[in-house]
Amino acid sequence: MPNHTADFAVHLGPQTCTNLAESLRREWLVTNGIGGYAMGTVAGALTRRYHALLIAATRPPAVRTAVLSKLEERLIVRGTKYDLSTNLWADGTCAPRGFRHCARFRLERGLPCWRWELEECTLEKRIAMVLGENAVTVEYRLLPGSAPCELHLEALVTNRSHHTLIPTPGFDADIERLNGAIRVRLPQTAQGGVGDELWLHCPEADARLAGGRSGTWWRDLELSAERDRGYDHRDSMLHAATFVARLAPSQRLTFGASLGLPLPRDPQILFVAEQARRQSFLDSSGMSKSPPAVRELALMSDQCVVRRPLGGGQEGWSVIAGYPWFADWSRDTMLALPGLFLTTRRFPAARRVLETYAKRLSGGMLPNRFPDRPDSVDGSETLEYNAADAPLLFVRAVGLVHEAAPDEHWLRSMWPAVRSIVESYTRGTRHGIRVDEADGLVQAGEMGQQLTWMDAKVNGRVITPRMGKPVEINALWYQTLIVARSMAERFGDDAAPLSARIAQVRESFGRFWNSNTNGCFDVIDGPPTPEAPDGNDPSIRPNQILAAGLEHVALDAERAHRLTHTVAEHLLVPIALRTLSPHDRRYCPRYEGDVIRRDESYHQGTAWPWLLSFFVRAWRRAGGEAKMVSTIRAALAEHLTDGGLGGVSEIVDASAPYEPRGCPVQAWSVGAALEIMRELHPDGEACLSDADAAACVGGRS
């Protein structure tokens, strides 16, 4: 790949890399397609419990175990030692401070690359994972013109669920050198320790045990992001081994780590294979010639997709809702699917995702999420069916997949699931979800349950209960009926009842209109509240944008136009929509503080990028200025260089400077960004104006 920075969506210069605060806030992510991942900061210091060089999917894809925290890196050039690593400590110190030597950071085909520039040598480092394996590779290259040097790599091992920490030394490992590699036997522990073998490989280096067969403990490392979020924030790591290698100019050294079995091939071969796989993905998705930001989003979309075992030797596909701490959630998967799969031409995989979830359908509902704790998954997992929107989003996704890549046989196989959802909602299913025969609209809710995507709950208190008839549920219900009628007609079923229901919902949807706000009530026919004494909630929230931005809408064009402009006026921020108007007394401008404060603000102002794809569709439909979409695209491209690099965060603050918050990389945010950034010509190539393309070349000095 060419070296000039215009070819990279994410390229950070010395002003960012050598600034500790700036390089700590920027995080890189690499995944392995089965739920495992590697993640850290540009500075190299670990700031989250989820930062590690190898977090293995020990029960793919949701149960994950951290087994290799990091490599401490040191160069010796003509007798002078240079620490390249950075660590934060409980006493408030930062040592060593290797970030000061980092001159460049960029993503190459989505893979992180650092460049350290010293007086007499320049070293580059790259990280990749092995697809489908709990394995990671790290490549070091001494650039031409450098002086010969010696590279020391100290492997710091851990053994815990990625949700937990080891504040003090917590396990006994058996470490030995075997066939040129280091084998670390990790026991099962109360912190989710895996009880397996970790293999450390570096074929061109001398492998040395650290502290004999039991290693040496490092303790009191400070995880600043955990501290700021109000969680426990001290960790300990086991120095298991040190690898020492001499490097000549232009020489490469590749380290590999794997859980369970030794690496099947040389780590360098595995690294190159992953680079080639990523380029092949860009080629097959039709994005190899797209602007850099579009390519980066496509590669990040690939990192969100995982395989999910279905039992009986069968395997399905799913989507990790957000890295690093989410598992796969049905709502998130369905909302992300058009962007992650259809814009990248992954049509067979999209079908497999929907088949995977169809197998879990129960009473017309999909499981809200899959468990992600070691003690909650035993092959007969207890699933939570409490998402009123997920089944309707599933039906929408079925229609979009077939429209993008028609397959009559597959569509017929989906018809029983679609029909079951319509019938279950019509007659009634869990949590009070049912059609009100008086107006044909869906009502949902019971005390203590959060059934929509606004699902924050604090100490048993639902922050936004939204009991009654939520606007987006009924917008999706109308879309569901349209798709179901088309399928019924196609497969010879009686479509007349569906046609009658569609007409009734279209007529009744007018009940949502609130002329005082030039938009829709957020919920109608709900229990009385201070904000809605008559049960009709006038809060200006973004849920109404689905009533104007779905493929099929019940609102008339004039009202959809006015609603969209109301949303733009009250809720639009550069890359997201606020969850509540700033004029509302409950509005929270920032998502910060401890877990209770954060959950209370989660849907009371905090802005969410996933909603933008519906806003942009509604904006265009309303004849809005094209400049608005160009501005959003430029902001998304700039966002790729902050927070979770190459991805789009779960949320941003509702007020300037719109700090990225929550999960650094969220699947439905990435999917929405791809839908907005890429429009398709009939030949499938990206359609961007010259101005948009220029805006998509991101980066910071």
Secondary structure per residue as TSV (DSSP state, phi and psi in degrees):
chain	resnum	aa	ss	phi	psi
A	1	M	-	360.0	136.4
A	2	P	-	-57.2	155.2
A	3	N	-	-89.8	-19.2
A	4	H	S	-67.7	143.2
A	5	T	G	-65.3	-21.1
A	6	A	G	-63.5	-18.0
A	7	D	G	-84.3	-2.2
A	8	F	-	-120.3	130.2
A	9	A	S	-71.9	-30.4
A	10	V	-	-121.4	108.8
A	11	H	E	-145.4	117.3
A	12	L	E	-110.8	134.0
A	13	G	-	-96.3	-173.2
A	14	P	H	-63.4	-30.0
A	15	Q	H	-62.3	-33.4
A	16	T	H	-86.3	-46.8
A	17	C	H	-64.8	-34.0
A	18	T	T	-93.0	4.0
A	19	N	-	-98.9	112.4
A	20	L	H	-58.6	-47.0
A	21	A	H	-62.1	-43.1
A	22	E	H	-69.5	-38.6
A	23	S	H	-79.3	-20.5
A	24	L	H	-75.9	-32.7
A	25	R	H	-78.2	-12.2
A	26	R	-	-100.8	125.1
A	27	E	E	-120.4	142.4
A	28	W	E	-107.3	157.4
A	29	L	E	-144.4	134.7
A	30	V	E	-134.1	135.3
A	31	T	E	-125.0	169.3
A	32	N	-	-118.6	9.1
A	33	G	S	82.3	-2.4
A	34	I	S	-128.3	13.8
A	35	G	S	108.7	-19.4
A	36	G	-	-76.1	160.8
A	37	Y	E	-161.3	165.2
A	38	A	E	-124.0	141.6
A	39	M	E	-157.1	146.7
A	40	G	E	-172.0	-168.1
A	41	T	E	-105.0	160.3
A	42	V	T	-61.5	-35.3
A	43	A	T	-66.2	-24.1
A	44	G	S	97.8	-16.7
A	45	A	-	-77.5	145.7
A	46	L	-	-86.4	127.9
A	47	T	-	-119.8	-10.7
A	48	R	S	-124.0	157.8
A	49	R	T	-65.1	-18.8
A	50	Y	T	-91.2	4.6
A	51	H	-	-90.9	123.0
A	52	A	E	-168.2	160.7
A	53	L	E	-81.0	-26.4
A	54	L	E	-144.3	107.3
A	55	I	E	-111.5	109.5
A	56	A	E	-88.4	143.6
A	57	A	E	-84.7	94.8
A	58	T	E	-81.6	-23.6
A	59	R	E	-134.3	84.9
A	60	P	T	-58.5	146.4
A	61	P	T	-98.9	-1.9
A	62	A	T	-93.6	-30.4
A	63	V	E	-93.6	118.8
A	64	R	E	-131.4	142.0
A	65	T	E	-127.2	127.6
A	66	A	E	-79.1	126.1
A	67	V	E	-125.0	-24.8
A	68	L	E	-131.7	111.3
A	69	S	E	-71.8	-52.4
A	70	K	E	-170.8	173.5
A	71	L	E	-112.2	123.8
A	72	E	E	-81.9	125.9
A	73	E	E	-115.4	135.2
A	74	R	E	-143.3	133.3
A	75	L	E	-106.2	140.8
A	76	I	E	-119.5	114.7
A	77	V	E	-120.0	113.8
A	78	R	T	49.0	43.9
A	79	G	T	85.5	-7.5
A	80	T	E	-96.7	131.1
A	81	K	E	-93.2	135.5
A	82	Y	E	-127.1	114.2
A	83	D	E	-80.2	128.0
A	84	L	-	-100.1	-13.5
A	85	S	-	-85.9	164.6
A	86	T	E	-137.4	135.2
A	87	N	E	-136.7	146.2
A	88	L	E	-106.4	140.1
A	89	W	B	-122.4	158.5
A	90	A	T	-62.4	-25.0
A	91	D	T	-82.6	5.2
A	92	G	S	93.3	-1.2
A	93	T	-	-87.8	161.5
A	94	C	E	-123.9	112.0
A	95	A	E	-159.7	135.6
A	96	P	E	-70.0	179.4
A	97	R	E	-122.4	56.2
A	98	G	G	-64.1	-20.4
A	99	F	G	-57.9	-23.5
A	100	R	G	-66.7	-20.7
A	101	H	G	-93.4	-4.8
A	102	C	E	-82.7	117.1
A	103	A	E	-96.2	-27.0
A	104	R	E	-147.5	148.2
A	105	F	E	-140.9	139.1
A	106	R	E	-153.8	166.4
A	107	L	E	-103.6	124.7
A	108	E	E	-110.6	111.5
A	109	R	T	51.1	38.4
A	110	G	T	82.0	-4.7
A	111	L	E	-95.2	136.2
A	112	P	E	-71.4	141.3
A	113	C	E	-138.6	123.3
A	114	W	E	-106.8	149.0
A	115	R	E	-129.4	119.3
A	116	W	E	-102.5	128.4
A	117	E	E	-114.3	113.3
A	118	L	-	-107.7	179.6
A	119	E	S	-61.0	-41.1
A	120	E	S	-117.8	1.2
A	121	C	-	-155.4	157.4
A	122	T	E	-128.9	126.3
A	123	L	E	-120.1	137.1
A	124	E	E	-115.4	149.2
A	125	K	E	-134.3	138.7
A	126	R	E	-136.2	149.2
A	127	I	E	-126.6	137.9
A	128	A	E	-145.1	154.2
A	129	M	E	-107.1	167.1
A	130	V	-	-99.6	121.9
A	131	L	T	-59.1	127.5
A	132	G	T	79.4	2.3
A	133	E	S	-128.3	149.4
A	134	N	S	-83.9	74.0
A	135	A	E	-148.7	146.6
A	136	V	E	-133.8	147.6
A	137	T	E	-126.5	144.1
A	138	V	E	-129.9	118.8
A	139	E	E	-104.9	132.4
A	140	Y	E	-115.6	139.7
A	141	R	E	-137.6	125.4
A	142	L	E	-86.5	119.7
A	143	L	-	-72.9	153.9
A	144	P	T	-55.9	145.5
A	145	G	T	89.1	-6.4
A	146	S	-	-81.1	157.9
A	147	A	-	-77.7	148.2
A	148	P	-	-56.4	148.1
A	149	C	E	-149.1	173.0
A	150	E	E	-118.8	130.2
A	151	L	E	-109.6	127.3
A	152	H	E	-110.1	130.2
A	153	L	E	-122.3	117.2
A	154	E	E	-102.9	116.3
A	155	A	E	-85.6	117.6
A	156	L	E	-102.7	116.2
A	157	V	E	-102.3	149.0
A	158	T	E	-136.2	-179.3
A	159	N	E	-164.4	82.6
A	160	R	E	-160.4	156.5
A	161	S	E	-56.8	146.8
A	162	H	T	-69.4	-7.9
A	163	H	T	-88.5	-9.9
A	164	T	-	-117.5	170.9
A	165	L	-	-127.3	165.5
A	166	I	-	-118.6	87.9
A	167	P	S	-65.3	-27.2
A	168	T	S	-132.6	160.2
A	169	P	-	-47.0	125.8
A	170	G	-	-129.8	1.6
A	171	F	-	-153.7	155.6
A	172	D	-	-103.7	123.1
A	173	A	-	-109.7	148.6
A	174	D	E	-107.5	114.2
A	175	I	E	-115.0	132.8
A	176	E	E	-150.1	156.0
A	177	R	E	-89.8	131.0
A	178	L	E	-146.2	117.8
A	179	N	T	54.0	41.5
A	180	G	T	82.8	-6.2
A	181	A	E	-112.5	173.4
A	182	I	E	-109.6	126.5
A	183	R	E	-108.0	126.9
A	184	V	E	-116.3	113.5
A	185	R	E	-85.8	115.7
A	186	L	E	-102.0	129.4
A	187	P	E	-84.2	164.7
A	188	Q	E	-73.1	139.0
A	189	T	-	-137.6	167.4
A	190	A	T	-67.0	-21.0
A	191	Q	T	-85.7	11.2
A	192	G	-	92.1	19.8
A	193	G	-	-56.4	146.1
A	194	V	E	-84.1	-27.1
A	195	G	E	66.1	53.5
A	196	D	E	-152.2	-177.8
A	197	E	E	-105.4	129.4
A	198	L	E	-101.2	126.3
A	199	W	E	-108.9	130.7
A	200	L	E	-116.6	124.6
A	201	H	E	-124.8	140.2
A	202	C	-	-156.7	84.2
A	203	P	T	-55.7	-32.5
A	204	E	T	-94.6	8.7
A	205	A	S	-116.8	160.4
A	206	D	E	-87.5	119.3
A	207	A	E	-93.9	126.5
A	208	R	E	-127.3	135.2
A	209	L	E	-69.5	147.8
A	210	A	S	-110.5	111.1
A	211	G	S	74.4	30.8
A	212	G	G	74.9	-156.2
A	213	R	G	-76.4	-6.5
A	214	S	G	-110.9	-5.8
A	215	G	-	75.0	-177.0
A	216	T	E	-128.5	131.5
A	217	W	E	-85.3	136.2
A	218	W	E	-103.0	135.6
A	219	R	E	-133.8	166.3
A	220	D	E	67.2	34.5
A	221	L	E	-77.4	137.5
A	222	E	E	-99.6	127.1
A	223	L	-	-104.2	96.2
A	224	S	H	-65.9	-36.1
A	225	A	H	-66.1	-36.5
A	226	E	H	-66.4	-41.2
A	227	R	H	-59.9	-45.1
A	228	D	H	-67.1	-24.9
A	229	R	T	-90.7	1.2
A	230	G	T	84.6	19.4
A	231	Y	S	-106.4	169.7
A	232	D	-	-62.0	146.1
A	233	H	-	-143.8	20.7
A	234	R	E	-111.6	138.3
A	235	D	E	-136.4	157.3
A	236	S	E	-127.6	150.9
A	237	M	E	-139.6	151.2
A	238	L	E	-102.9	117.5
A	239	H	E	-76.0	105.5
A	240	A	E	-92.2	-38.2
A	241	A	E	-161.1	159.3
A	242	T	E	-125.1	135.6
A	243	F	E	-112.0	130.2
A	244	V	E	-123.4	129.5
A	245	A	E	-142.8	144.3
A	246	R	E	-88.8	135.3
A	247	L	E	-120.7	132.3
A	248	A	-	-102.2	159.9
A	249	P	T	-51.9	136.6
A	250	S	T	74.8	-0.8
A	251	Q	-	-81.5	146.0
A	252	R	E	-109.9	146.3
A	253	L	E	-132.0	127.6
A	254	T	E	-123.8	126.4
A	255	F	E	-101.0	145.9
A	256	G	E	-138.1	147.4
A	257	A	E	-135.5	141.1
A	258	S	E	-145.7	150.1
A	259	L	E	-107.4	132.7
A	260	G	S	98.9	-58.2
A	261	L	S	-133.2	153.2
A	262	P	-	-60.6	156.9
A	263	L	-	-58.1	136.8
A	264	P	S	-73.1	-21.1
A	265	R	S	-141.8	173.0
A	266	D	-	-56.3	136.2
A	267	P	H	-55.5	-33.3
A	268	Q	H	-65.8	-38.4
A	269	I	H	-64.3	-42.4
A	270	L	H	-65.0	-37.8
A	271	F	H	-63.7	-48.2
A	272	V	H	-63.6	-37.4
A	273	A	H	-62.6	-38.0
A	274	E	H	-70.0	-38.3
A	275	Q	H	-58.7	-44.8
A	276	A	H	-66.0	-39.3
A	277	R	H	-61.1	-42.1
A	278	R	H	-65.6	-39.5
A	279	Q	H	-66.2	-39.0
A	280	S	H	-62.2	-38.5
A	281	F	H	-61.8	-44.0
A	282	L	H	-61.2	-41.1
A	283	D	H	-64.5	-47.0
A	284	S	H	-69.2	-27.3
A	285	S	T	-82.8	-5.5
A	286	G	T	76.1	19.1
A	287	M	-	-112.4	6.7
A	288	S	T	-63.5	-23.5
A	289	K	T	-107.1	9.3
A	290	S	S	-73.8	163.9
A	291	P	-	-57.3	154.9
A	292	P	H	-53.5	-41.9
A	293	A	H	-64.8	-36.1
A	294	V	H	-68.0	-42.8
A	295	R	H	-60.5	-42.1
A	296	E	H	-65.0	-41.6
A	297	L	H	-64.5	-38.7
A	298	A	H	-61.3	-44.3
A	299	L	H	-64.9	-37.8
A	300	M	H	-68.1	-34.1
A	301	S	H	-60.2	-39.2
A	302	D	H	-62.8	-33.4
A	303	Q	H	-74.0	-17.3
A	304	C	H	-85.1	-15.2
A	305	V	E	-88.2	134.8
A	306	V	E	-135.8	159.4
A	307	R	E	-88.0	144.0
A	308	R	E	-129.9	119.4
A	309	P	E	-62.0	139.5
A	310	L	E	-109.7	-2.3
A	311	G	E	91.4	155.1
A	312	G	T	64.9	25.0
A	313	G	T	79.7	2.2
A	314	Q	E	-89.0	154.0
A	315	E	E	-134.9	134.6
A	316	G	E	-117.0	-170.7
A	317	W	E	-123.7	150.6
A	318	S	E	-152.6	-172.2
A	319	V	E	-135.4	126.7
A	320	I	-	-71.9	123.0
A	321	A	S	-62.5	-37.6
A	322	G	E	-165.7	137.8
A	323	Y	E	-98.7	135.0
A	324	P	T	-104.1	-13.0
A	325	W	T	-104.6	-9.6
A	326	F	-	-83.9	156.2
A	327	A	-	-100.0	-150.4
A	328	D	-	-97.7	125.6
A	329	W	B	-115.1	137.6
A	330	S	H	-67.0	-43.3
A	331	R	H	-59.1	-49.8
A	332	D	H	-60.9	-40.7
A	333	T	H	-62.0	-45.9
A	334	M	H	-67.9	-37.5
A	335	L	H	-71.3	-33.9
A	336	A	H	-79.3	-24.3
A	337	L	H	-55.1	-46.4
A	338	P	I	-58.4	-42.3
A	339	G	I	-73.7	-44.8
A	340	L	I	-70.3	-36.6
A	341	F	I	-108.3	-43.6
A	342	L	I	-77.5	-39.2
A	343	T	T	-68.8	-20.7
A	344	T	T	-103.7	8.9
A	345	R	T	64.6	28.6
A	346	R	-	-93.7	63.1
A	347	F	H	-69.1	-45.8
A	348	P	H	-59.5	-39.7
A	349	A	H	-65.5	-39.2
A	350	A	H	-60.1	-41.7
A	351	R	H	-63.2	-40.3
A	352	R	H	-65.2	-35.8
A	353	V	H	-60.4	-48.2
A	354	L	H	-67.7	-34.6
A	355	E	H	-64.7	-40.2
A	356	T	H	-58.7	-46.1
A	357	Y	H	-75.4	-31.1
A	358	A	H	-61.2	-33.3
A	359	K	T	-66.7	-19.6
A	360	R	T	-100.9	7.2
A	361	L	-	-65.8	134.6
A	362	S	B	-146.5	120.3
A	363	G	T	59.2	34.2
A	364	G	T	74.4	12.5
A	365	M	B	-125.3	153.5
A	366	L	-	-102.5	150.6
A	367	P	-	-61.4	135.6
A	368	N	S	-61.0	-43.4
A	369	R	B	-156.6	164.7
A	370	F	-	-98.4	145.8
A	371	P	-	-63.0	151.0
A	372	D	-	-133.9	21.7
A	373	R	S	-112.1	144.2
A	374	P	G	-57.1	-33.5
A	375	D	G	-88.8	5.4
A	376	S	G	-115.0	0.9
A	377	V	-	-124.1	113.3
A	378	D	S	-133.2	18.9
A	379	G	S	92.4	-19.2
A	380	S	S	-125.7	54.2
A	381	E	-	-60.7	144.0
A	382	T	-	-89.1	118.1
A	383	L	-	-101.7	149.8
A	384	E	-	-100.7	120.5
A	385	Y	-	-107.3	83.3
A	386	N	-	-143.5	41.1
A	387	A	-	-123.6	107.6
A	388	A	S	-73.0	-22.7
A	389	D	S	-93.7	-26.3
A	390	A	H	-57.1	-45.5
A	391	P	H	-62.6	-36.4
A	392	L	H	-70.1	-37.2
A	393	L	H	-66.6	-33.1
A	394	F	H	-59.8	-46.8
A	395	V	H	-62.7	-42.4
A	396	R	H	-57.4	-45.4
A	397	A	H	-63.5	-39.0
A	398	V	H	-57.5	-46.7
A	399	G	H	-63.1	-41.7
A	400	L	H	-68.2	-39.2
A	401	V	H	-64.4	-45.0
A	402	H	H	-66.9	-36.3
A	403	E	H	-64.7	-38.7
A	404	A	H	-74.3	-34.6
A	405	A	S	-147.1	83.2
A	406	P	-	-55.9	133.5
A	407	D	-	-149.8	98.8
A	408	E	H	-63.0	-41.3
A	409	H	H	-63.2	-44.6
A	410	W	H	-65.4	-42.7
A	411	L	H	-60.6	-40.7
A	412	R	H	-62.2	-36.2
A	413	S	H	-67.5	-23.9
A	414	M	H	-86.5	-14.7
A	415	W	H	-61.3	-41.7
A	416	P	H	-58.5	-39.2
A	417	A	H	-67.1	-44.9
A	418	V	H	-62.3	-45.3
A	419	R	H	-62.6	-39.8
A	420	S	H	-61.9	-40.0
A	421	I	H	-64.4	-46.9
A	422	V	H	-62.4	-45.6
A	423	E	H	-65.7	-40.4
A	424	S	H	-66.3	-41.4
A	425	Y	H	-68.8	-33.4
A	426	T	H	-68.5	-44.8
A	427	R	H	-89.0	-16.7
A	428	G	-	109.6	140.1
A	429	T	-	-140.3	-155.1
A	430	R	G	-58.3	156.0
A	431	H	G	57.6	30.9
A	432	G	G	74.7	17.3
A	433	I	-	-81.5	117.7
A	434	R	E	-166.8	162.1
A	435	V	E	-83.3	131.6
A	436	D	-	-82.7	111.1
A	437	E	T	-63.3	-19.0
A	438	A	T	-66.6	-33.9
A	439	D	T	-133.4	-2.1
A	440	G	-	79.7	2.5
A	441	L	-	-89.8	155.4
A	442	V	E	-88.3	130.4
A	443	Q	E	-113.7	153.3
A	444	A	B	-155.2	151.3
A	445	G	-	130.6	144.9
A	446	E	-	-152.7	158.0
A	447	M	T	-57.7	136.2
A	448	G	T	83.7	-0.5
A	449	Q	-	-113.4	139.0
A	450	Q	-	-114.3	109.5
A	451	L	-	-103.6	-13.5
A	452	T	S	-103.1	-179.6
A	453	W	S	-66.9	-21.2
A	454	M	-	-80.7	79.6
A	455	D	-	-112.9	19.6
A	456	A	-	-64.4	140.0
A	457	K	E	-143.2	126.9
A	458	V	E	-124.3	117.3
A	459	N	T	50.5	44.8
A	460	G	T	81.7	-4.9
A	461	R	E	-98.0	120.0
A	462	V	E	-77.5	121.9
A	463	I	S	-70.7	-43.4
A	464	T	S	-126.8	80.8
A	465	P	-	-63.7	-40.3
A	466	R	-	54.1	41.0
A	467	M	-	-73.3	141.2
A	468	G	B	125.4	-131.1
A	469	K	E	-120.6	92.8
A	470	P	E	-68.9	144.5
A	471	V	H	-65.5	-43.7
A	472	E	H	-71.6	-30.1
A	473	I	H	-62.4	-40.9
A	474	N	H	-79.2	-28.9
A	475	A	H	-63.6	-41.7
A	476	L	H	-69.5	-33.9
A	477	W	H	-63.0	-42.4
A	478	Y	H	-61.6	-45.2
A	479	Q	H	-61.0	-42.0
A	480	T	H	-59.6	-44.3
A	481	L	H	-63.9	-37.7
A	482	I	H	-63.1	-47.8
A	483	V	H	-64.2	-43.1
A	484	A	H	-63.9	-40.5
A	485	R	H	-62.3	-43.0
A	486	S	H	-59.4	-41.2
A	487	M	H	-70.5	-39.1
A	488	A	H	-61.5	-44.4
A	489	E	H	-63.5	-39.2
A	490	R	H	-66.4	-36.9
A	491	F	T	-106.5	17.7
A	492	G	T	79.6	15.5
A	493	D	-	-88.1	164.5
A	494	D	-	-73.4	112.5
A	495	A	-	-94.4	-5.9
A	496	A	H	-60.3	-44.8
A	497	P	H	-60.5	-35.1
A	498	L	H	-68.4	-40.0
A	499	S	H	-62.0	-40.8
A	500	A	H	-65.9	-39.8
A	501	R	H	-66.8	-39.6
A	502	I	H	-60.3	-44.9
A	503	A	H	-63.2	-39.6
A	504	Q	H	-65.4	-43.9
A	505	V	H	-66.3	-40.2
A	506	R	H	-60.8	-40.7
A	507	E	H	-69.0	-43.0
A	508	S	H	-74.8	-22.7
A	509	F	G	-61.8	-22.9
A	510	G	G	-60.0	-19.0
A	511	R	G	-64.6	-22.3
A	512	F	G	-75.8	-16.4
A	513	W	E	-71.7	131.6
A	514	N	E	-119.4	102.5
A	515	S	T	-66.3	-21.1
A	516	N	T	-69.4	-28.9
A	517	T	T	-109.7	-3.6
A	518	N	T	55.3	42.9
A	519	G	E	-160.4	-162.7
A	520	C	E	-103.2	146.1
A	521	F	-	-58.0	145.8
A	522	D	S	-73.2	-38.9
A	523	V	E	-143.1	141.2
A	524	I	E	-119.8	159.6
A	525	D	S	58.5	34.1
A	526	G	-	-96.2	177.9
A	527	P	-	-68.7	151.8
A	528	P	-	-61.9	139.9
A	529	T	-	-139.1	166.8
A	530	P	S	-56.1	-34.8
A	531	E	S	-81.3	-24.3
A	532	A	-	-137.4	72.6
A	533	P	T	-61.0	-25.3
A	534	D	T	-96.7	6.7
A	535	G	S	86.8	-3.3
A	536	N	-	-106.8	111.3
A	537	D	B	-85.2	114.0
A	538	P	-	-86.6	5.3
A	539	S	-	-52.4	134.4
A	540	I	-	-86.0	100.5
A	541	R	-	-123.4	163.8
A	542	P	G	-80.3	-7.4
A	543	N	G	-57.5	-30.2
A	544	Q	G	-66.7	-17.3
A	545	I	G	-65.9	-23.5
A	546	L	H	-67.4	-27.8
A	547	A	H	-68.5	-16.4
A	548	A	H	-115.0	-17.0
A	549	G	H	-112.0	-0.4
A	550	L	S	-75.6	169.0
A	551	E	S	-66.8	-34.3
A	552	H	S	-123.8	124.3
A	553	V	-	-125.7	144.8
A	554	A	S	-88.9	-19.9
A	555	L	S	-69.7	146.7
A	556	D	-	-73.3	162.3
A	557	A	H	-60.7	-39.4
A	558	E	H	-64.4	-45.8
A	559	R	H	-67.5	-39.3
A	560	A	H	-60.2	-40.1
A	561	H	H	-61.6	-47.5
A	562	R	H	-67.6	-40.0
A	563	L	H	-59.1	-45.4
A	564	T	H	-61.8	-40.2
A	565	H	H	-71.2	-31.8
A	566	T	H	-65.1	-43.7
A	567	V	H	-61.5	-44.0
A	568	A	H	-60.9	-41.3
A	569	E	H	-68.1	-41.7
A	570	H	H	-97.3	-29.2
A	571	L	H	-120.7	-18.4
A	572	L	E	-76.1	127.1
A	573	V	E	-121.0	175.1
A	574	P	T	-50.8	-42.5
A	575	I	T	-126.8	19.8
A	576	A	E	-161.9	174.0
A	577	L	E	-114.8	133.1
A	578	R	E	-63.2	155.0
A	579	T	S	-91.8	-3.5
A	580	L	S	-160.1	144.3
A	581	S	-	-63.5	140.5
A	582	P	T	-61.3	-16.9
A	583	H	T	-82.8	-6.2
A	584	D	S	-82.0	139.2
A	585	R	T	-64.1	-21.0
A	586	R	T	-89.4	-0.8
A	587	Y	-	-61.1	131.7
A	588	C	-	-115.1	117.3
A	589	P	S	-75.3	-22.5
A	590	R	-	-136.0	145.5
A	591	Y	-	-99.7	95.1
A	592	E	-	-156.2	174.7
A	593	G	S	94.0	-164.8
A	594	D	S	-75.1	-179.0
A	595	V	H	-62.5	-34.8
A	596	I	H	-68.3	-46.5
A	597	R	H	-62.5	-39.5
A	598	R	H	-66.6	-45.8
A	599	D	H	-64.1	-32.7
A	600	E	H	-70.1	-23.6
A	601	S	H	-101.0	-3.4
A	602	Y	T	-54.1	-42.2
A	603	H	T	-126.0	27.7
A	604	Q	T	-119.7	40.1
A	605	G	T	138.8	-45.2
A	606	T	-	-43.1	135.3
A	607	A	E	-99.2	143.3
A	608	W	E	-122.6	124.1
A	609	P	G	-66.9	-28.4
A	610	W	G	-60.1	-26.4
A	611	L	G	-71.3	-16.7
A	612	L	H	-64.4	-31.9
A	613	S	H	-63.5	-37.1
A	614	F	H	-71.6	-37.2
A	615	F	H	-63.6	-45.6
A	616	V	H	-63.7	-40.1
A	617	R	H	-63.9	-43.5
A	618	A	H	-66.5	-38.6
A	619	W	H	-62.4	-45.3
A	620	R	H	-65.2	-41.9
A	621	R	H	-62.4	-31.6
A	622	A	T	-84.6	1.4
A	623	G	T	76.0	26.2
A	624	G	-	-67.2	161.8
A	625	E	-	-63.3	137.7
A	626	A	H	-64.0	-25.9
A	627	K	H	-59.3	-32.7
A	628	M	H	-60.6	-44.5
A	629	V	H	-68.0	-39.6
A	630	S	H	-61.8	-38.8
A	631	T	H	-64.9	-41.2
A	632	I	H	-64.3	-43.4
A	633	R	H	-61.3	-44.2
A	634	A	H	-62.7	-39.7
A	635	A	H	-66.4	-38.7
A	636	L	H	-64.5	-42.1
A	637	A	H	-61.8	-40.9
A	638	E	H	-66.3	-36.5
A	639	H	H	-63.0	-28.1
A	640	L	T	-61.0	-19.3
A	641	T	T	-97.9	10.0
A	642	D	S	-135.0	156.5
A	643	G	S	64.3	-126.6
A	644	G	B	-78.5	101.6
A	645	L	T	-61.8	132.5
A	646	G	T	81.2	-3.6
A	647	G	S	-125.5	-171.5
A	648	V	-	-126.7	132.2
A	649	S	-	-70.7	163.4
A	650	E	S	-62.1	-45.6
A	651	I	E	-146.6	165.3
A	652	V	E	-136.1	157.2
A	653	D	-	-58.1	149.3
A	654	A	S	-77.5	-15.9
A	655	S	S	-123.2	157.4
A	656	A	T	-56.5	143.9
A	657	P	T	-89.0	22.4
A	658	Y	-	58.0	55.1
A	659	E	-	-62.8	136.7
A	660	P	E	-66.9	137.7
A	661	R	E	-137.6	178.1
A	662	G	S	66.7	-150.0
A	663	C	-	-63.7	131.4
A	664	P	S	-62.0	-30.8
A	665	V	E	-132.2	116.5
A	666	Q	E	-118.4	131.1
A	667	A	H	-61.2	-46.2
A	668	W	H	-71.7	-24.4
A	669	S	H	-69.0	-44.1
A	670	V	H	-62.2	-44.2
A	671	G	H	-61.0	-43.6
A	672	A	H	-63.0	-42.0
A	673	A	H	-62.4	-40.9
A	674	L	H	-64.0	-41.3
A	675	E	H	-60.6	-38.5
A	676	I	H	-77.2	-41.3
A	677	M	H	-75.4	-25.8
A	678	R	-	-123.3	122.8
A	679	E	-	-113.2	153.1
A	680	L	B	-108.2	130.7
A	681	H	-	-76.1	167.9
A	682	P	T	-56.2	-28.5
A	683	D	T	-84.7	-1.0
A	684	G	-	88.7	-3.9
A	685	E	-	-78.2	155.5
A	686	A	B	-63.8	136.8
A	687	C	-	-112.0	99.6
A	688	L	-	-130.1	142.6
A	689	S	-	-68.2	164.4
A	690	D	H	-59.1	-39.5
A	691	A	H	-65.6	-41.6
A	692	D	H	-64.0	-42.8
A	693	A	H	-61.4	-40.8
A	694	A	H	-65.2	-38.0
A	695	A	H	-67.7	-24.3
A	696	C	T	-81.3	0.5
A	697	V	-	-93.8	94.7
A	698	G	-	-88.9	-167.4
A	699	G	-	127.3	157.1
A	700	R	B	-132.6	155.5
A	701	S	-	-74.6	360.0
